[in-house]
Amino acid sequence: MPTSDFFLIGGGGHAKVVLAAWECRESVNISVWDDDLDLEGKFCLDLAINVPVAFDALPPLGHVAIGSNAVRRRLATAIVDSGRALQTVRHPTASVACYAKVADGVFVAANAVIGPEAKIGRGTIINHGAIVDHDCQVGAFAHIAPNVALGGGVTIGEGCLIGAGAVILPGLTIADQSVIGAGAVVTTDVNIKGTTVKGIPAR
């Protein structure tokens, strides 16, 4: 079994983004793991992918780099239950206000912005160029896709997917596990769990 300082679970496209961000910030010894047997013998960037995930071989600290909110939640829960901790990974070009609160296991991609007194829940993805303005609350295991703009005081529920380029006006609330379509402009609350809206204005 490989030895490493940190582990990364996931060998797909999102894992490449996380791994590149991690290696830009500091030089660390990272092992990459995935349960997809088709990835055996393959690489994530220049690191060999270990298949399947062997929890007994993982170091104490790591990150789940999988795009699916549900799968990311399941694996993160298993990691914590095994006594290990989740590492937050932030690209060096991301801007996180000193008064923001970012939970463990979060990924903040290049050029993303998190404003003062924003709160980001465990295991959430704040992707490239996304703006999470002041006083926003983003629930656990959500995905704020590239170039999303959340106005001040927006509340995003757990497990939500906010599609690329979507805009949510200040002060609105999006219920748990809802999906906001790419490019949508949300002008009213989305109150029902698991709702999908799209368009301008979003409906």
C-alpha positions in Angstrom: 0.0 0.0 0.0 1.2 3.6 -0.8 2.2 5.9 2.1 1.3 9.6 2.0 0.8 12.6 4.1 -2.7 13.3 2.6 -5.2 11.3 0.6 -7.5 12.3 -2.2 -10.6 10.2 -3.0 -11.6 10.6 -6.7 -9.8 10.0 -9.9 -12.0 11.9 -12.4 -12.1 15.5 -13.8 -13.0 17.2 -10.5 -10.2 15.4 -8.8 -7.7 16.8 -11.3 -8.9 20.3 -10.4 -8.6 19.7 -6.7 -5.2 18.0 -7.0 -3.8 20.9 -9.1 -5.0 23.4 -6.6 -3.5 21.4 -3.7 -0.2 21.1 -5.4 -0.1 24.8 -6.3 -0.4 25.7 -2.6 2.2 23.4 -1.2 4.4 20.4 -1.9 2.8 17.4 -0.2 2.9 13.7 -0.6 -0.6 12.8 -1.8 -2.1 9.4 -2.5 -5.1 9.2 -4.9 -7.9 6.6 -4.5 -11.1 5.6 -6.3 -13.6 2.7 -6.2 -14.0 2.7 -10.0 -12.3 -0.5 -11.2 -11.9 1.0 -14.7 -9.4 3.4 -13.3 -7.0 0.7 -12.2 -3.5 1.4 -13.7 -4.5 5.0 -14.6 -3.3 8.3 -13.4 -4.8 11.5 -12.0 -2.5 14.1 -13.4 0.9 12.5 -12.6 -0.3 10.4 -9.6 -1.2 6.7 -9.9 -4.8 6.0 -8.9 -5.1 3.3 -6.2 -8.2 1.0 -6.7 -10.3 0.4 -4.7 -10.3 2.7 -1.7 -8.7 1.0 1.2 -9.8 2.8 4.4 -7.2 1.0 6.6 -4.4 2.4 4.4 -5.5 6.1 4.4 -3.5 8.7 6.3 -5.3 10.8 9.0 -6.2 13.7 6.7 -7.7 13.9 3.2 -10.3 15.3 0.8 -13.2 13.8 -1.3 -12.9 15.1 -4.8 -16.0 13.8 -6.4 -18.6 16.0 -8.2 -21.7 14.2 -7.2 -23.1 15.7 -4.0 -24.6 12.5 -2.8 -21.5 10.4 -3.4 -19.3 13.1 -1.8 -21.5 13.1 1.3 -21.5 9.3 1.6 -17.7 9.0 1.3 -17.0 12.0 3.6 -19.3 10.5 6.2 -17.4 7.2 6.0 -14.1 9.0 6.3 -15.1 10.8 9.5 -16.7 7.7 10.9 -13.3 6.0 10.4 -11.6 8.5 12.7 -10.0 10.6 9.9 -10.4 14.3 9.2 -11.5 16.1 6.1 -9.1 18.7 4.6 -10.3 21.9 3.0 -8.5 22.7 -0.2 -8.3 26.3 -1.5 -6.7 27.4 -4.7 -4.1 30.2 -4.0 -6.0 32.6 -6.3 -9.3 32.2 -4.4 -10.4 35.1 -2.1 -11.9 34.1 1.2 -12.7 36.9 3.6 -11.1 36.7 7.0 -14.6 36.8 8.6 -16.0 34.0 6.5 -16.5 30.5 8.0 -15.5 27.6 5.9 -16.2 24.1 7.2 -13.9 21.0 6.7 -13.8 19.2 3.4 -14.7 22.3 1.3 -13.1 22.9 -2.1 -12.6 26.6 -3.2 -11.5 26.8 -6.8 -9.4 29.3 -8.6 -10.7 32.9 -8.7 -13.7 32.1 -6.4 -14.7 34.7 -3.9 -16.3 34.1 -0.5 -17.4 37.3 1.2 -17.3 38.4 4.9 -19.5 36.5 7.3 -20.5 33.9 4.6 -20.7 30.4 5.9 -19.8 27.4 3.8 -21.0 23.9 5.0 -18.9 20.7 5.1 -17.9 19.1 1.8 -19.2 21.9 -0.4 -17.7 22.9 -3.8 -17.2 26.5 -4.6 -16.1 26.2 -8.2 -14.1 28.4 -10.5 -15.0 32.1 -10.5 -18.0 31.7 -8.3 -19.0 34.6 -6.0 -20.6 33.9 -2.6 -21.3 37.4 -1.3 -21.4 38.6 2.3 -23.7 36.9 4.8 -24.5 34.0 2.5 -25.1 30.5 4.0 -24.3 27.5 1.8 -25.3 24.1 3.3 -23.2 21.0 3.4 -22.4 19.0 0.3 -23.7 21.6 -2.1 -22.1 22.5 -5.4 -21.8 26.1 -6.5 -20.7 25.7 -10.1 -18.4 28.0 -12.1 -19.2 31.7 -12.4 -22.3 31.5 -10.2 -23.2 34.8 -8.4 -24.9 34.6 -5.0 -26.1 38.0 -3.9 -25.6 39.1 -0.3 -27.5 37.1 2.3 -28.6 34.2 0.1 -29.2 30.9 1.8 -28.5 27.7 -0.1 -29.7 24.4 1.4 -27.8 21.2 1.8 -27.0 19.1 -1.3 -28.1 21.8 -3.8 -26.6 22.2 -7.3 -26.4 25.7 -8.5 -25.6 25.5 -12.2 -22.8 27.3 -14.1 -23.4 31.1 -14.5 -26.6 31.2 -12.4 -27.5 34.3 -10.5 -29.5 34.3 -7.3 -30.7 37.7 -6.1 -29.8 38.9 -2.6 -31.7 37.6 0.4 -33.3 34.6 -1.3 -33.5 31.0 0.0 -33.0 27.8 -2.0 -34.4 24.6 -0.3 -32.3 21.5 0.3 -31.3 19.4 -2.7 -32.7 21.8 -5.3 -31.2 22.3 -8.7 -30.8 25.7 -10.3 -30.2 25.4 -14.1 -27.2 26.9 -15.8 -27.6 30.6 -16.6 -30.8 30.9 -14.6 -31.7 34.1 -12.8 -33.5 33.4 -9.5 -35.8 36.2 -8.4 -37.9 34.4 -5.8 -37.4 31.9 -3.0 -37.3 28.2 -3.9 -39.1 26.7 -0.9 -39.8 23.1 -1.8 -37.0 20.5 -1.2 -35.6 19.0 -4.5 -37.1 21.5 -6.8 -35.5 22.2 -10.2 -35.8 25.7 -11.7 -34.3 27.2 -14.9 -34.6 30.2 -17.2 -34.8 34.0 -16.8 -36.5 34.5 -14.5 -36.1 31.0 -13.1 -39.3 28.9 -12.9 
